[in-house]
Each structure stands twice: as C-alpha cells, then as structure tokens.
Amino acid sequence: MAAISQLDPAKLQLVQELEIEMMSDMYNRLVTACHRKCIPVKYHETELGKGESVCLDRCVAKYLDVHERIGKKLSNMSQGGDTEDLTKVSLPDKK
Amino acid sequence: MAATEMSEAEQIKTFKDFLVQYNKLSELCFTDCVHDFTSRSLKSSEEKCTLNCMEKYLRTNQRVSQRFHEFQMLANENMLALAQKSGNPS
C-alpha cells in the first residue's frame, strides 16, 4: 500500500478504477467457471438443487483460493523479494 | 463511493454490464438448449429450456455473489488485522 499512496490523486483513482474493473472481470469469470462446472446442461428446473448449491459454494472457495495462490506466485516471480505489495494490490477493498 | 445517486458514467457502465450479461446469457442458453435445426421456429421444449436456463443462471449468479462477498469481507478483515498488527507499515 505504501507505494500506491505516494501517487498523486489522479493516478490513484486510475489505479482504483483498474482494481474494480479487475475484480468485476474476475467475478464474471468465476461465475462462468462455476456455472460450467456445477450446473448440468439439463434445465428442467429453475431452482438450484442442493448438490448444485453445495458445489457452487465449494467452487467459489476453490476458485478464490487458486486466484490467491496464483497471485502470490506471480508476484514472487515478477519481483523476487518484496511480494507483500503486489498481493495487497490484488486484494482491493471493494466498497 | 459515498454518493448515493449514480453519475451518468456509472449509469452507462451499469447499462453496459447489463447488455453484456444479456448477450452472454443468450449465448449460453442457446448453445445449451437449442440443438435441432430441422425447423425455423423454437420448439416449446427449447423455449422452456432456455427460460429455465436463464432463471437458473441468475440464481447461480446470486449464490456465487453471496459467497464472493463473504470471502471479500473476510479478506478485508484479515488485511486490516494484519495492518494493525504490523503497526501501519508505510
């Protein structure tokens, strides 16, 4: 966070907008991925079945876990030592 | 995001998101439900399937959104606690 707060407000807002956009893109991918994996193509019902619901819950948890791990590894690779900052950037506080 | 009323840019963004969602839903439910091209018109089973598909997708989205926000809040709390523990590292 330290490096970001030193930027001027205009750039800070740009970074924040980028973060929000990134989050919503990630969210959309998450929904698509978990829908693919948990909801069978037979649409006899509009309600989510119990198994489907549980699958979705686990899918979200796993997806976010993977997302975090990959983020950590990526930042490790891209800047060797100082990993803290990038991981913090990739977990923005959504308002 | 303190302002309760949406700015024009935000409204446009919301509308755009809606349209993107709409197109995505059409594509998904079409590919999942319509397989028969021996007729021009939608069969009643195909129509039922597409409408069910849509509703189910929205429910899926809703549930994923709930879980997502739960994780989001947890992550924020953890970050806050971490920041406080390490005594505001600047």
N, CA and C atoms of all chains as a GROMACS GRO file, in nm:
protein
  555
    1MET      N    1   0.082  -0.121   0.000
    1MET     CA    2   0.000   0.000   0.000
    1MET      C    3   0.086   0.126   0.000
    2ALA      N    4   0.205   0.114   0.056
    2ALA     CA    5   0.289   0.232   0.074
    2ALA      C    6   0.322   0.298  -0.059
    3ALA      N    7   0.355   0.215  -0.156
    3ALA     CA    8   0.395   0.271  -0.284
    3ALA      C    9   0.279   0.342  -0.354
    4ILE      N   10   0.159   0.291  -0.332
    4ILE     CA   11   0.044   0.347  -0.402
    4ILE      C   12   0.005   0.483  -0.346
    5SER      N   13   0.012   0.495  -0.213
    5SER     CA   14  -0.034   0.618  -0.151
    5SER      C   15   0.056   0.736  -0.186
    6GLN      N   16   0.174   0.707  -0.242
    6GLN     CA   17   0.262   0.817  -0.280
    6GLN      C   18   0.224   0.877  -0.416
    7LEU      N   19   0.140   0.807  -0.490
    7LEU     CA   20   0.099   0.859  -0.620
    7LEU      C   21   0.006   0.978  -0.604
    8ASP      N   22  -0.004   1.059  -0.707
    8ASP     CA   23  -0.096   1.171  -0.698
    8ASP      C   24  -0.240   1.121  -0.716
    9PRO      N   25  -0.337   1.201  -0.671
    9PRO     CA   26  -0.477   1.155  -0.666
    9PRO      C   27  -0.532   1.104  -0.799
   10ALA      N   28  -0.496   1.169  -0.908
   10ALA     CA   29  -0.548   1.127  -1.038
   10ALA      C   30  -0.503   0.985  -1.071
   11LYS      N   31  -0.376   0.959  -1.046
   11LYS     CA   32  -0.323   0.825  -1.073
   11LYS      C   33  -0.382   0.724  -0.976
   12LEU      N   34  -0.401   0.769  -0.854
   12LEU     CA   35  -0.458   0.681  -0.752
   12LEU      C   36  -0.597   0.635  -0.794
   13GLN      N   37  -0.675   0.730  -0.847
   13GLN     CA   38  -0.810   0.695  -0.891
   13GLN      C   39  -0.806   0.598  -1.007
   14LEU      N   40  -0.710   0.620  -1.096
   14LEU     CA   41  -0.695   0.530  -1.211
   14LEU      C   42  -0.665   0.388  -1.163
   15VAL      N   43  -0.576   0.381  -1.064
   15VAL     CA   44  -0.541   0.250  -1.010
   15VAL      C   45  -0.663   0.185  -0.945
   16GLN      N   46  -0.740   0.267  -0.873
   16GLN     CA   47  -0.859   0.212  -0.807
   16GLN      C   48  -0.962   0.163  -0.909
   17GLU      N   49  -0.980   0.242  -1.014
   17GLU     CA   50  -1.075   0.201  -1.118
   17GLU      C   51  -1.030   0.071  -1.183
   18LEU      N   52  -0.900   0.062  -1.204
   18LEU     CA   53  -0.844  -0.060  -1.263
   18LEU      C   54  -0.868  -0.179  -1.172
   19GLU      N   55  -0.852  -0.157  -1.041
   19GLU     CA   56  -0.874  -0.263  -0.945
   19GLU      C   57  -1.019  -0.311  -0.948
   20ILE      N   58  -1.111  -0.216  -0.952
   20ILE     CA   59  -1.252  -0.252  -0.955
   20ILE      C   60  -1.286  -0.327  -1.083
   21GLU      N   61  -1.231  -0.279  -1.193
   21GLU     CA   62  -1.254  -0.346  -1.321
   21GLU      C   63  -1.198  -0.488  -1.318
   22MET      N   64  -1.080  -0.500  -1.259
   22MET     CA   65  -1.017  -0.632  -1.249
   22MET      C   66  -1.102  -0.724  -1.164
   23MET      N   67  -1.153  -0.672  -1.054
   23MET     CA   68  -1.236  -0.754  -0.966
   23MET      C   69  -1.362  -0.800  -1.037
   24SER      N   70  -1.424  -0.709  -1.111
   24SER     CA   71  -1.551  -0.748  -1.174
   24SER      C   72  -1.525  -0.846  -1.289
   25ASP      N   73  -1.412  -0.831  -1.355
   25ASP     CA   74  -1.375  -0.928  -1.458
   25ASP      C   75  -1.352  -1.065  -1.394
   26MET      N   76  -1.281  -1.064  -1.283
   26MET     CA   77  -1.255  -1.189  -1.212
   26MET      C   78  -1.386  -1.252  -1.166
   27TYR      N   79  -1.474  -1.168  -1.115
   27TYR     CA   80  -1.603  -1.219  -1.069
   27TYR      C   81  -1.682  -1.284  -1.182
   28ASN      N   82  -1.685  -1.218  -1.296
   28ASN     CA   83  -1.758  -1.273  -1.411
   28ASN      C   84  -1.701  -1.408  -1.454
   29ARG      N   85  -1.569  -1.416  -1.453
   29ARG     CA   86  -1.507  -1.544  -1.488
   29ARG      C   87  -1.540  -1.651  -1.386
   30LEU      N   88  -1.544  -1.608  -1.260
   30LEU     CA   89  -1.577  -1.701  -1.153
   30LEU      C   90  -1.718  -1.759  -1.171
   31VAL      N   91  -1.812  -1.671  -1.200
   31VAL     CA   92  -1.950  -1.717  -1.220
   31VAL      C   93  -1.958  -1.814  -1.338
   32THR      N   94  -1.893  -1.774  -1.449
   32THR     CA   95  -1.896  -1.861  -1.567
   32THR      C   96  -1.833  -1.997  -1.538
   33ALA      N   97  -1.717  -1.995  -1.474
   33ALA     CA   98  -1.646  -2.120  -1.448
   33ALA      C   99  -1.728  -2.211  -1.358
   34CYS      N  100  -1.784  -2.155  -1.250
   34CYS     CA  101  -1.857  -2.238  -1.155
   34CYS      C  102  -1.991  -2.283  -1.212
   35HIS      N  103  -2.049  -2.200  -1.297
   35HIS     CA  104  -2.172  -2.243  -1.362
   35HIS      C  105  -2.144  -2.363  -1.452
   36ARG      N  106  -2.037  -2.354  -1.529
   36ARG     CA  107  -1.997  -2.465  -1.616
   36ARG      C  108  -1.976  -2.593  -1.538
   37LYS      N  109  -1.908  -2.579  -1.424
   37LYS     CA  110  -1.867  -2.699  -1.353
   37LYS      C  111  -1.977  -2.757  -1.265
   38CYS      N  112  -2.070  -2.674  -1.221
   38CYS     CA  113  -2.166  -2.722  -1.121
   38CYS      C  114  -2.308  -2.741  -1.173
   39ILE      N  115  -2.343  -2.671  -1.279
   39ILE     CA  116  -2.480  -2.679  -1.326
   39ILE      C  117  -2.486  -2.764  -1.453
   40PRO      N  118  -2.552  -2.880  -1.444
   40PRO     CA  119  -2.565  -2.965  -1.563
   40PRO      C  120  -2.650  -2.897  -1.670
   41VAL      N  121  -2.627  -2.938  -1.793
   41VAL     CA  122  -2.691  -2.870  -1.906
   41VAL      C  123  -2.841  -2.894  -1.913
   42LYS      N  124  -2.891  -2.991  -1.837
   42LYS     CA  125  -3.035  -3.016  -1.840
   42LYS      C  126  -3.108  -2.911  -1.756
   43TYR      N  127  -3.190  -2.833  -1.820
   43TYR     CA  128  -3.258  -2.726  -1.746
   43TYR      C  129  -3.406  -2.760  -1.726
   44HIS      N  130  -3.433  -2.861  -1.645
   44HIS     CA  131  -3.572  -2.895  -1.616
   44HIS      C  132  -3.627  -2.806  -1.506
   45GLU      N  133  -3.539  -2.749  -1.428
   45GLU     CA  134  -3.579  -2.676  -1.309
   45GLU      C  135  -3.517  -2.538  -1.309
   46THR      N  136  -3.587  -2.444  -1.245
   46THR     CA  137  -3.526  -2.312  -1.231
   46THR      C  138  -3.453  -2.300  -1.098
   47GLU      N  139  -3.495  -2.380  -1.001
   47GLU     CA  140  -3.432  -2.375  -0.870
   47GLU      C  141  -3.295  -2.442  -0.874
   48LEU      N  142  -3.206  -2.395  -0.788
   48LEU     CA  143  -3.080  -2.464  -0.772
   48LEU      C  144  -3.101  -2.586  -0.684
   49GLY      N  145  -3.051  -2.700  -0.727
   49GLY     CA  146  -3.061  -2.818  -0.643
   49GLY      C  147  -2.965  -2.810  -0.526
   50LYS      N  148  -2.984  -2.898  -0.430
   50LYS     CA  149  -2.897  -2.893  -0.313
   50LYS      C  150  -2.751  -2.922  -0.350
   51GLY      N  151  -2.735  -3.027  -0.430
   51GLY     CA  152  -2.599  -3.061  -0.472
   51GLY      C  153  -2.536  -2.949  -0.553
   52GLU      N  154  -2.614  -2.886  -0.637
   52GLU     CA  155  -2.564  -2.775  -0.718
   52GLU      C  156  -2.520  -2.658  -0.630
   53SER      N  157  -2.603  -2.630  -0.529
   53SER     CA  158  -2.570  -2.519  -0.439
   53SER      C  159  -2.440  -2.545  -0.364
   54VAL      N  160  -2.428  -2.665  -0.310
   54VAL     CA  161  -2.306  -2.700  -0.236
   54VAL      C  162  -2.186  -2.694  -0.329
   55CYS      N  163  -2.205  -2.743  -0.450
   55CYS     CA  164  -2.098  -2.739  -0.550
   55CYS      C  165  -2.056  -2.595  -0.577
   56LEU      N  166  -2.154  -2.506  -0.591
   56LEU     CA  167  -2.122  -2.366  -0.617
   56LEU      C  168  -2.042  -2.305  -0.502
   57ASP      N  169  -2.086  -2.333  -0.378
   57ASP     CA  170  -2.016  -2.278  -0.262
   57ASP      C  171  -1.869  -2.322  -0.261
   58ARG      N  172  -1.849  -2.450  -0.286
   58ARG     CA  173  -1.711  -2.502  -0.285
   58ARG      C  174  -1.632  -2.446  -0.402
   59CYS      N  175  -1.702  -2.435  -0.514
   59CYS     CA  176  -1.636  -2.383  -0.634
   59CYS      C  177  -1.584  -2.242  -0.611
   60VAL      N  178  -1.666  -2.158  -0.549
   60VAL     CA  179  -1.624  -2.021  -0.522
   60VAL      C  180  -1.501  -2.021  -0.431
   61ALA      N  181  -1.507  -2.101  -0.325
   61ALA     CA  182  -1.395  -2.108  -0.232
   61ALA      C  183  -1.267  -2.152  -0.303
   62LYS      N  184  -1.280  -2.254  -0.384
   62LYS     CA  185  -1.162  -2.306  -0.452
   62LYS      C  186  -1.107  -2.208  -0.556
   63TYR      N  187  -1.200  -2.147  -0.628
   63TYR     CA  188  -1.157  -2.052  -0.731
   63TYR      C  189  -1.078  -1.938  -0.669
   64LEU      N  190  -1.132  -1.885  -0.559
   64LEU     CA  191  -1.064  -1.772  -0.494
   64LEU      C  192  -0.931  -1.816  -0.435
   65ASP      N  193  -0.926  -1.939  -0.386
   65ASP     CA  194  -0.801  -1.993  -0.334
   65ASP      C  195  -0.697  -1.999  -0.445
   66VAL      N  196  -0.738  -2.053  -0.558
   66VAL     CA  197  -0.648  -2.061  -0.673
   66VAL      C  198  -0.604  -1.921  -0.716
   67HIS      N  199  -0.700  -1.831  -0.719
   67HIS     CA  200  -0.672  -1.693  -0.758
   67HIS      C  201  -0.563  -1.632  -0.669
   68GLU      N  202  -0.578  -1.656  -0.540
   68GLU     CA  203  -0.483  -1.600  -0.445
   68GLU      C  204  -0.344  -1.663  -0.461
   69ARG      N  205  -0.344  -1.795  -0.473
   69ARG     CA  206  -0.216  -1.864  -0.487
   69ARG      C  207  -0.142  -1.820  -0.611
   70ILE      N  208  -0.216  -1.810  -0.720
   70ILE     CA  209  -0.152  -1.769  -0.845
   70ILE      C  210  -0.100  -1.627  -0.833
   71GLY      N  211  -0.180  -1.542  -0.767
   71GLY     CA  212  -0.137  -1.404  -0.746
   71GLY      C  213  -0.007  -1.398  -0.668
   72LYS      N  214   0.000  -1.478  -0.562
   72LYS     CA  215   0.122  -1.480  -0.480
   72LYS      C  216   0.241  -1.526  -0.563
   73LYS      N  217   0.219  -1.634  -0.636
   73LYS     CA  218   0.329  -1.690  -0.714
   73LYS      C  219   0.374  -1.592  -0.823
   74LEU      N  220   0.276  -1.531  -0.887
   74LEU     CA  221   0.308  -1.433  -0.992
   74LEU      C  222   0.392  -1.320  -0.937
   75SER      N  223   0.349  -1.268  -0.821
   75SER     CA  224   0.424  -1.155  -0.766
   75SER      C  225   0.561  -1.200  -0.718
   76ASN      N  226   0.569  -1.323  -0.670
   76ASN     CA  227   0.700  -1.378  -0.635
   76ASN      C  228   0.792  -1.379  -0.755
   77MET      N  229   0.738  -1.427  -0.865
   77MET     CA  230   0.818  -1.439  -0.985
   77MET      C  231   0.856  -1.304  -1.043
   78SER      N  232   0.759  -1.211  -1.037
   78SER     CA  233   0.784  -1.084  -1.106
   78SER      C  234   0.875  -0.990  -1.028
   79GLN      N  235   0.879  -1.004  -0.896
   79GLN     CA  236   0.968  -0.914  -0.823
   79GLN      C  237   1.043  -0.980  -0.710
   80GLY      N  238   1.074  -1.103  -0.726
   80GLY     CA  239   1.162  -1.173  -0.633
   80GLY      C  240   1.129  -1.154  -0.486
   81GLY      N  241   1.190  -1.056  -0.422
   81GLY     CA  242   1.179  -1.042  -0.278
   81GLY      C  243   1.048  -0.983  -0.229
   82ASP      N  244   1.024  -0.859  -0.260
   82ASP     CA  245   0.914  -0.784  -0.198
   82ASP      C  246   0.779  -0.825  -0.256
   83THR      N  247   0.716  -0.925  -0.197
   83THR     CA  248   0.590  -0.976  -0.253
   83THR      C  249   0.468  -0.907  -0.192
   84GLU      N  250   0.487  -0.851  -0.075
   84GLU     CA  251   0.372  -0.801   0.001
   84GLU      C  252   0.286  -0.702  -0.078
   85ASP      N  253   0.354  -0.607  -0.144
   85ASP     CA  254   0.279  -0.500  -0.209
   85ASP      C  255   0.184  -0.550  -0.317
   86LEU      N  256   0.235  -0.638  -0.401
   86LEU     CA  257   0.151  -0.682  -0.512
   86LEU      C  258   0.031  -0.762  -0.464
   87THR      N  259   0.053  -0.846  -0.364
   87THR     CA  260  -0.060  -0.926  -0.315
   87THR      C  261  -0.165  -0.835  -0.254
   88LYS      N  262  -0.119  -0.726  -0.196
   88LYS     CA  263  -0.216  -0.633  -0.137
   88LYS      C  264  -0.294  -0.561  -0.245
   89VAL      N  265  -0.224  -0.532  -0.353
   89VAL     CA  266  -0.293  -0.465  -0.463
   89VAL      C  267  -0.399  -0.557  -0.522
   90SER      N  268  -0.368  -0.686  -0.527
   90SER     CA  269  -0.462  -0.779  -0.590
   90SER      C  270  -0.577  -0.816  -0.499
   91LEU      N  271  -0.577  -0.768  -0.376
   91LEU     CA  272  -0.692  -0.789  -0.287
   91LEU      C  273  -0.749  -0.654  -0.247
   92PRO      N  274  -0.810  -0.585  -0.342
   92PRO     CA  275  -0.856  -0.449  -0.314
   92PRO      C  276  -0.977  -0.449  -0.221
   93ASP      N  277  -0.989  -0.343  -0.144
   93ASP     CA  278  -1.108  -0.332  -0.060
   93ASP      C  279  -1.221  -0.281  -0.145
   94LYS      N  280  -1.317  -0.366  -0.167
   94LYS     CA  281  -1.429  -0.329  -0.252
   94LYS      C  282  -1.531  -0.254  -0.168
   95LYS      N  283  -1.582  -0.143  -0.224
   95LYS     CA  284  -1.677  -0.062  -0.147
   95LYS      C  285  -1.820  -0.095  -0.182
   96MET      N  286  -1.714   0.528  -0.260
   96MET     CA  287  -1.838   0.554  -0.331
   96MET      C  288  -1.943   0.610  -0.236
   97ALA      N  289  -1.925   0.736  -0.199
   97ALA     CA  290  -2.011   0.794  -0.096
   97ALA      C  291  -2.145   0.838  -0.155
   98ALA      N  292  -2.141   0.884  -0.279
   98ALA     CA  293  -2.263   0.938  -0.339
   98ALA      C  294  -2.367   0.828  -0.361
   99THR      N  295  -2.489   0.855  -0.320
   99THR     CA  296  -2.593   0.754  -0.336
   99THR      C  297  -2.649   0.755  -0.478
  100GLU      N  298  -2.659   0.873  -0.535
  100GLU     CA  299  -2.711   0.879  -0.672
  100GLU      C  300  -2.598   0.848  -0.770
  101MET      N  301  -2.635   0.782  -0.878
  101MET     CA  302  -2.534   0.739  -0.972
  101MET      C  303  -2.501   0.849  -1.072
  102SER      N  304  -2.375   0.863  -1.098
  102SER     CA  305  -2.335   0.959  -1.202
  102SER      C  306  -2.369   0.900  -1.338
  103GLU      N  307  -2.366   0.986  -1.436
  103GLU     CA  308  -2.403   0.941  -1.570
  103GLU      C  309  -2.310   0.830  -1.618
  104ALA      N  310  -2.182   0.847  -1.588
  104ALA     CA  311  -2.084   0.746  -1.629
  104ALA      C  312  -2.115   0.612  -1.565
  105GLU      N  313  -2.155   0.616  -1.438
  105GLU     CA  314  -2.187   0.491  -1.370
  105GLU      C  315  -2.311   0.425  -1.427
  106GLN      N  316  -2.410   0.509  -1.460
  106GLN     CA  317  -2.532   0.455  -1.519
  106GLN      C  318  -2.503   0.387  -1.651
  107ILE      N  319  -2.418   0.451  -1.730
  107ILE     CA  320  -2.382   0.392  -1.858
  107ILE      C  321  -2.309   0.261  -1.837
  108LYS      N  322  -2.222   0.260  -1.736
  108LYS     CA  323  -2.148   0.138  -1.705
  108LYS      C  324  -2.244   0.026  -1.663
  109THR      N  325  -2.341   0.061  -1.579
  109THR     CA  326  -2.440  -0.038  -1.535
  109THR      C  327  -2.518  -0.093  -1.652
  110PHE      N  328  -2.557  -0.002  -1.741
  110PHE     CA  329  -2.633  -0.044  -1.858
  110PHE      C  330  -2.549  -0.134  -1.948
  111LYS      N  331  -2.424  -0.097  -1.962
  111LYS     CA  332  -2.334  -0.177  -2.045
  111LYS      C  333  -2.318  -0.316  -1.984
  112ASP      N  334  -2.300  -0.322  -1.853
  112ASP     CA  335  -2.287  -0.451  -1.785
  112ASP      C  336  -2.410  -0.537  -1.808
  113PHE      N  337  -2.525  -0.470  -1.803
  113PHE     CA  338  -2.650  -0.542  -1.826
  113PHE      C  339  -2.654  -0.603  -1.966
  114LEU      N  340  -2.616  -0.522  -2.064
  114LEU     CA  341  -2.618  -0.572  -2.202
  114LEU      C  342  -2.520  -0.687  -2.223
  115VAL      N  343  -2.403  -0.672  -2.162
  115VAL     CA  344  -2.304  -0.780  -2.174
  115VAL      C  345  -2.360  -0.908  -2.113
  116GLN      N  346  -2.421  -0.894  -1.997
  116GLN     CA  347  -2.482  -1.007  -1.929
  116GLN      C  348  -2.591  -1.072  -2.015
  117TYR      N  349  -2.671  -0.986  -2.074
  117TYR     CA  350  -2.780  -1.030  -2.161
  117TYR      C  351  -2.727  -1.113  -2.278
  118ASN      N  352  -2.625  -1.061  -2.343
  118ASN     CA  353  -2.566  -1.134  -2.456
  118ASN      C  354  -2.505  -1.266  -2.414
  119LYS      N  355  -2.441  -1.263  -2.300
  119LYS     CA  356  -2.377  -1.384  -2.250
  119LYS      C  357  -2.481  -1.491  -2.222
  120LEU      N  358  -2.589  -1.446  -2.160
  120LEU     CA  359  -2.697  -1.538  -2.124
  120LEU      C  360  -2.760  -1.598  -2.249
  121SER      N  361  -2.782  -1.516  -2.350
  121SER     CA  362  -2.839  -1.566  -2.475
  121SER      C  363  -2.749  -1.672  -2.536
  122GLU      N  364  -2.620  -1.643  -2.539
  122GLU     CA  365  -2.527  -1.737  -2.598
  122GLU      C  366  -2.526  -1.868  -2.522
  123LEU      N  367  -2.513  -1.857  -2.390
  123LEU     CA  368  -2.505  -1.977  -2.306
  123LEU      C  369  -2.629  -2.063  -2.322
  124CYS      N  370  -2.746  -2.003  -2.309
  124CYS     CA  371  -2.868  -2.081  -2.310
  124CYS      C  372  -2.901  -2.131  -2.450
  125PHE      N  373  -2.861  -2.056  -2.550
  125PHE     CA  374  -2.882  -2.104  -2.686
  125PHE      C  375  -2.796  -2.229  -2.710
  126THR      N  376  -2.670  -2.222  -2.676
  126THR     CA  377  -2.582  -2.336  -2.702
  126THR      C  378  -2.623  -2.458  -2.619
  127ASP      N  379  -2.674  -2.431  -2.498
  127ASP     CA  380  -2.712  -2.545  -2.413
  127ASP      C  381  -2.847  -2.605  -2.450
  128CYS      N  382  -2.936  -2.526  -2.509
  128CYS     CA  383  -3.073  -2.573  -2.523
  128CYS      C  384  -3.117  -2.602  -2.667
  129VAL      N  385  -3.057  -2.535  -2.763
  129VAL     CA  386  -3.106  -2.549  -2.899
  129VAL      C  387  -3.010  -2.635  -2.981
  130HIS      N  388  -3.058  -2.754  -3.018
  130HIS     CA  389  -2.973  -2.845  -3.093
  130HIS      C  390  -3.035  -2.886  -3.227
  131ASP      N  391  -3.163  -2.859  -3.241
  131ASP     CA  392  -3.235  -2.911  -3.356
  131ASP      C  393  -3.260  -2.802  -3.458
  132PHE      N  394  -3.209  -2.821  -3.579
  132PHE     CA  395  -3.230  -2.718  -3.682
  132PHE      C  396  -3.309  -2.772  -3.801
  133THR      N  397  -3.405  -2.858  -3.769
  133THR     CA  398  -3.493  -2.907  -3.875
  133THR      C  399  -3.615  -2.817  -3.889
  134SER      N  400  -3.622  -2.716  -3.802
  134SER     CA  401  -3.734  -2.624  -3.810
  134SER      C  402  -3.687  -2.483  -3.780
  135ARG      N  403  -3.760  -2.386  -3.836
  135ARG     CA  404  -3.721  -2.246  -3.815
  135ARG      C  405  -3.759  -2.195  -3.678
  136SER      N  406  -3.869  -2.251  -3.626
  136SER     CA  407  -3.921  -2.192  -3.503
  136SER      C  408  -3.875  -2.271  -3.380
  137LEU      N  409  -3.873  -2.199  -3.269
  137LEU     CA  410  -3.831  -2.258  -3.144
  137LEU      C  411  -3.935  -2.359  -3.097
  138LYS      N  412  -3.890  -2.480  -3.064
  138LYS     CA  413  -3.982  -2.578  -3.010
  138LYS      C  414  -4.018  -2.538  -2.868
  139SER      N  415  -4.132  -2.589  -2.822
  139SER     CA  416  -4.174  -2.548  -2.687
  139SER      C  417  -4.076  -2.602  -2.582
  140SER      N  418  -4.019  -2.719  -2.609
  140SER     CA  419  -3.922  -2.772  -2.513
  140SER      C  420  -3.796  -2.685  -2.512
  141GLU      N  421  -3.762  -2.635  -2.629
  141GLU     CA  422  -3.644  -2.548  -2.636
  141GLU      C  423  -3.670  -2.416  -2.565
  142GLU      N  424  -3.789  -2.366  -2.582
  142GLU     CA  425  -3.822  -2.240  -2.516
  142GLU      C  426  -3.819  -2.257  -2.365
  143LYS      N  427  -3.879  -2.367  -2.318
  143LYS     CA  428  -3.881  -2.392  -2.175
  143LYS      C  429  -3.739  -2.405  -2.122
  144CYS      N  430  -3.657  -2.479  -2.196
  144CYS     CA  431  -3.518  -2.499  -2.156
  144CYS      C  432  -3.444  -2.365  -2.147
  145THR      N  433  -3.461  -2.282  -2.248
  145THR     CA  434  -3.389  -2.154  -2.247
  145THR      C  435  -3.432  -2.065  -2.131
  146LEU      N  436  -3.564  -2.063  -2.105
  146LEU     CA  437  -3.611  -1.977  -1.996
  146LEU      C  438  -3.566  -2.031  -1.860
  147ASN      N  439  -3.572  -2.163  -1.845
  147ASN     CA  440  -3.520  -2.224  -1.722
  147ASN      C  441  -3.371  -2.196  -1.706
  148CYS      N  442  -3.302  -2.209  -1.818
  148CYS     CA  443  -3.158  -2.186  -1.818
  148CYS      C  444  -3.126  -2.046  -1.767
  149MET      N  445  -3.201  -1.948  -1.818
  149MET     CA  446  -3.180  -1.810  -1.776
  149MET      C  447  -3.203  -1.791  -1.628
  150GLU      N  448  -3.317  -1.844  -1.582
  150GLU     CA  449  -3.351  -1.824  -1.442
  150GLU      C  450  -3.249  -1.893  -1.351
  151LYS      N  451  -3.210  -2.011  -1.392
  151LYS     CA  452  -3.114  -2.084  -1.311
  151LYS      C  453  -2.979  -2.013  -1.307
  152TYR      N  454  -2.941  -1.957  -1.421
  152TYR     CA  455  -2.814  -1.885  -1.424
  152TYR      C  456  -2.817  -1.766  -1.329
  153LEU      N  457  -2.930  -1.696  -1.328
  153LEU     CA  458  -2.942  -1.580  -1.239
  153LEU      C  459  -2.932  -1.623  -1.093
  154ARG      N  460  -2.995  -1.737  -1.062
  154ARG     CA  461  -2.985  -1.789  -0.926
  154ARG      C  462  -2.841  -1.828  -0.893
  155THR      N  463  -2.775  -1.888  -0.990
  155THR     CA  464  -2.635  -1.924  -0.972
  155THR      C  465  -2.553  -1.800  -0.941
  156ASN      N  466  -2.575  -1.699  -1.022
  156ASN     CA  467  -2.504  -1.573  -1.004
  156ASN      C  468  -2.526  -1.516  -0.864
  157GLN      N  469  -2.652  -1.522  -0.822
  157GLN     CA  470  -2.687  -1.470  -0.690
  157GLN      C  471  -2.611  -1.542  -0.580
  158ARG      N  472  -2.609  -1.676  -0.590
  158ARG     CA  473  -2.544  -1.753  -0.485
  158ARG      C  474  -2.393  -1.728  -0.485
  159VAL      N  475  -2.334  -1.727  -0.605
  159VAL     CA  476  -2.191  -1.701  -0.615
  159VAL      C  477  -2.160  -1.563  -0.558
  160SER      N  478  -2.246  -1.468  -0.586
  160SER     CA  479  -2.225  -1.332  -0.536
  160SER      C  480  -2.223  -1.329  -0.384
  161GLN      N  481  -2.317  -1.403  -0.322
  161GLN     CA  482  -2.320  -1.408  -0.176
  161GLN      C  483  -2.188  -1.462  -0.120
  162ARG      N  484  -2.147  -1.576  -0.173
  162ARG     CA  485  -2.023  -1.638  -0.125
  162ARG      C  486  -1.904  -1.546  -0.149
  163PHE      N  487  -1.904  -1.485  -0.267
  163PHE     CA  488  -1.793  -1.397  -0.305
  163PHE      C  489  -1.779  -1.283  -0.204
  164HIS      N  490  -1.890  -1.224  -0.168
  164HIS     CA  491  -1.883  -1.112  -0.075
  164HIS      C  492  -1.841  -1.156   0.064
  165GLU      N  493  -1.883  -1.276   0.101
  165GLU     CA  494  -1.836  -1.328   0.230
  165GLU      C  495  -1.684  -1.339   0.232
  166PHE      N  496  -1.629  -1.395   0.124
  166PHE     CA  497  -1.483  -1.409   0.117
  166PHE      C  498  -1.415  -1.273   0.114
  167GLN      N  499  -1.477  -1.183   0.040
  167GLN     CA  500  -1.424  -1.048   0.028
  167GLN      C  501  -1.412  -0.982   0.165
  168MET      N  502  -1.520  -0.996   0.243
  168MET     CA  503  -1.522  -0.934   0.374
  168MET      C  504  -1.418  -0.996   0.464
  169LEU      N  505  -1.404  -1.126   0.457
  169LEU     CA  506  -1.304  -1.197   0.537
  169LEU      C  507  -1.164  -1.148   0.502
  170ALA      N  508  -1.139  -1.137   0.372
  170ALA     CA  509  -1.007  -1.094   0.326
  170ALA      C  510  -0.977  -0.953   0.376
  171ASN      N  511  -1.078  -0.866   0.372
  171ASN     CA  512  -1.060  -0.729   0.420
  171ASN      C  513  -1.028  -0.726   0.568
  172GLU      N  514  -1.102  -0.805   0.645
  172GLU     CA  515  -1.077  -0.809   0.788
  172GLU      C  516  -0.937  -0.857   0.818
  173ASN      N  517  -0.895  -0.960   0.746
  173ASN     CA  518  -0.761  -1.013   0.765
  173ASN      C  519  -0.655  -0.910   0.732
  174MET      N  520  -0.679  -0.836   0.624
  174MET     CA  521  -0.583  -0.734   0.584
  174MET      C  522  -0.573  -0.624   0.688
  175LEU      N  523  -0.691  -0.587   0.739
  175LEU     CA  524  -0.696  -0.482   0.841
  175LEU      C  525  -0.621  -0.525   0.966
  176ALA      N  526  -0.650  -0.648   1.009
  176ALA     CA  527  -0.586  -0.700   1.129
  176ALA      C  528  -0.435  -0.706   1.110
  177LEU      N  529  -0.394  -0.747   0.991
  177LEU     CA  530  -0.252  -0.758   0.960
  177LEU      C  531  -0.186  -0.621   0.963
  178ALA      N  532  -0.255  -0.523   0.907
  178ALA     CA  533  -0.200  -0.388   0.902
  178ALA      C  534  -0.186  -0.331   1.043
  179GLN      N  535  -0.287  -0.360   1.126
  179GLN     CA  536  -0.283  -0.308   1.263
  179GLN      C  537  -0.173  -0.376   1.344
  180LYS      N  538  -0.157  -0.506   1.320
  180LYS     CA  539  -0.058  -0.582   1.395
  180LYS      C  540   0.083  -0.534   1.364
  181SER      N  541   0.107  -0.508   1.236
  181SER     CA  542   0.242  -0.467   1.198
  181SER      C  543   0.263  -0.317   1.218
  182GLY      N  544   0.168  -0.252   1.283
  182GLY     CA  545   0.184  -0.112   1.320
  182GLY      C  546   0.198  -0.017   1.204
  183ASN      N  547   0.100  -0.021   1.114
  183ASN     CA  548   0.095   0.070   1.000
  183ASN      C  549   0.228   0.086   0.928
  184PRO      N  550   0.266  -0.012   0.851
  184PRO     CA  551   0.394  -0.004   0.779
  184PRO      C  552   0.383   0.088   0.659
  185SER      N  553   0.456   0.198   0.662
  185SER     CA  554   0.447   0.290   0.549
  185SER      C  555   0.582   0.308   0.483
   0.00000   0.00000   0.00000
